[in-house]
Amino acid sequence: MSINSVTLIGLLAAALTTTSFIPQVIKSWRMKETKDISLWMFLILGTGIFLWMVYGLLIQDLPVILANSISFVLVVVILYFKIRYK
């Protein structure tokens, strides 16, 4: 099975956008502080990411499914920290 160049670009984009959440997760976890994070922004973002994940499942698009599944988990972790460290 070979991956075409369009899928490869999608996977690269997915990896970059998804890993962009990791520094925020690490900072929130280490500092145990989230006052500068907007709860509403992350709730809206999480909802949008969840819907993109569903969309990816419906059209069976691997980059969309992977990126949004992982991003959704990271957003949920940030929201958990936001609520826990309030």
VENQUI-V263213 format. One record per helix or strand of 2 or more residues. SS is the DSSP state (A for helix, B for strand). FROM is the first residue (numbers start at 0). LEN is the number of residues. If there is no record, write none. Layout:
ss->(SS,SS)
from->(FROM,FROM)
len->(LEN,LEN)
//
This chain:
ss->(A,A,A,A)
from->(4,21,38,61)
len->(15,10,21,23)
//
